[in-house]
Amino acid sequence: MQQAIYIIDDDRMARESLKWLIESARLPVREFEGGLAFLEQFDPAMSGCVLLDVRMPDVNGMELHARLGELGATLPVIIVTGHADVGMAVRAMKAGAWDFIEKPYNDALILERVQSALAYDLDNRRNRERIDEIRIRAGRLTRREREVMRMVLDSMQNKAIASELGISIKTVELHRANLMAKMKATSPTELVRLALIAGLD
């Protein structure tokens, strides 16, 4: 899904001002007049970032940010707030918001923050895709190959693995070669790196 900047603000003039600014940088924008309108169209596959006003009548920015977290959203959220809302925005950041910008904001600053959020989102999605790919590889291992992999990750040698599992060293070598091929690892060190990246036990 193509990246976009999702502007959520009940103030039409504020939305249009932000939209004009962001489109001037040739970035795609989608605008929503409130949190409920955004939730109705929310898709976990959305890519880009959210520019979220704190004070809205239907669902305030804090509540919406919490709901998005519950829905498994990974979009970086930039809180846009008036001076009176700074304390709320700080709490939102502690809860996982990516950044916050105070009104009135500097145009150059908000564009820089948006560009940074887009880069973060892209890197984050690539990392998750990499993790998913490694986990898919691990899911293709047989039970015995998973046992051998666990022991390889524990730095056990083939002889010790054979003794532990009650099989021949030649059989261990066969399982080891198969699991290394399935995991696309060229060395035990790379296998350890893949396991760490994907959080494999």
Secondary structure, 3 states (H helix, E strand, C coil): CCEEEEEECCCHHHHHHHHHHHHHCCCCEEEECCHHHHHHHCCCCCEEEEEEECCCCCCCHHHHHHHHHHCCCCCCEEEEECHHHHHHHHHHHHCCCCEEEECCCCHHHHHHHHHHHHHHHHHHHHHHHHHHHHHHHHHCCCHHHHHHHHHHHCCCCHHHHHHHHCCCHHHHHHHHHHHHHHHCCCCHHHHHHHHHHHCCC
